[in-house]
Amino acid sequence: MDNAAFHKRPDIQDLLSQHGHQILWLPPYSPDLNPIEKMWAWVKAKRKKWLVNSIDKLFSRFFNECMGN
């Protein structure tokens, strides 16, 4: 599990434990173990290339790129 603050809440940890789950924490920065990090790196690179200044424009370009438009 990543190190998001809400994952470390005692009630969340208790809930997982009650259902027989063992928590395996990822190192603080582990892009090779957390694929979304690669996606965010791609998005950040595209944002710089596209020179967009709003989240709406970024997601519109991102959607079009993913859909092949």
VMD Tcl script that draws the C-alpha trace (Angstrom):
set ca {
  {0.00 0.00 0.00}
  {1.25 3.49 -0.68}
  {1.91 5.97 2.08}
  {-1.18 8.16 1.67}
  {-2.17 9.62 5.04}
  {-5.67 8.11 4.97}
  {-4.22 4.61 4.54}
  {-2.41 4.99 7.85}
  {-5.50 5.91 9.85}
  {-6.00 3.46 12.74}
  {-9.60 2.70 11.74}
  {-8.52 1.75 8.21}
  {-5.70 -0.44 9.51}
  {-8.08 -2.11 12.00}
  {-10.65 -2.76 9.27}
  {-8.06 -4.42 7.04}
  {-6.71 -6.47 9.93}
  {-10.21 -7.64 10.92}
  {-10.67 -9.03 7.43}
  {-7.38 -10.91 7.49}
  {-5.35 -8.53 5.35}
  {-1.71 -7.84 6.05}
  {-0.44 -4.40 5.07}
  {2.73 -4.27 3.02}
  {3.91 -0.67 2.77}
  {5.70 0.62 -0.30}
  {8.89 2.62 0.14}
  {8.17 6.39 0.27}
  {9.04 6.89 -3.40}
  {8.77 3.79 -5.53}
  {7.70 4.61 -9.11}
  {8.61 1.14 -10.35}
  {6.22 -0.42 -7.83}
  {3.45 2.15 -8.31}
  {2.46 2.38 -12.01}
  {0.41 5.56 -11.55}
  {3.72 7.38 -11.01}
  {4.64 6.64 -14.63}
  {1.28 7.99 -15.79}
  {1.74 11.21 -13.80}
  {5.23 11.64 -15.26}
  {3.72 11.30 -18.76}
  {0.94 13.80 -17.94}
  {3.44 16.31 -16.54}
  {5.63 16.01 -19.63}
  {2.62 16.49 -21.92}
  {1.50 19.52 -19.91}
  {4.87 21.18 -20.49}
  {4.85 20.28 -24.19}
  {1.26 21.44 -24.75}
  {1.73 24.65 -22.73}
  {-1.74 24.38 -21.21}
  {-2.62 26.58 -18.27}
  {-5.90 25.06 -17.10}
  {-6.86 21.64 -15.83}
  {-9.83 21.54 -18.24}
  {-7.58 22.05 -21.26}
  {-5.11 19.49 -19.94}
  {-7.77 16.80 -19.50}
  {-9.32 17.61 -22.86}
  {-5.94 17.19 -24.61}
  {-5.21 14.10 -22.51}
  {-8.55 12.51 -23.46}
  {-8.02 13.26 -27.14}
  {-4.48 11.84 -26.99}
  {-5.72 8.63 -25.35}
  {-8.56 8.25 -27.84}
  {-6.23 8.81 -30.80}
  {-7.88 12.07 -31.91}
}
mol new
graphics top color blue
foreach p $ca { graphics top sphere $p radius 0.5 }
foreach p [lrange $ca 0 end-1] q [lrange $ca 1 end] { graphics top cylinder $p $q radius 0.2 }
display resetview
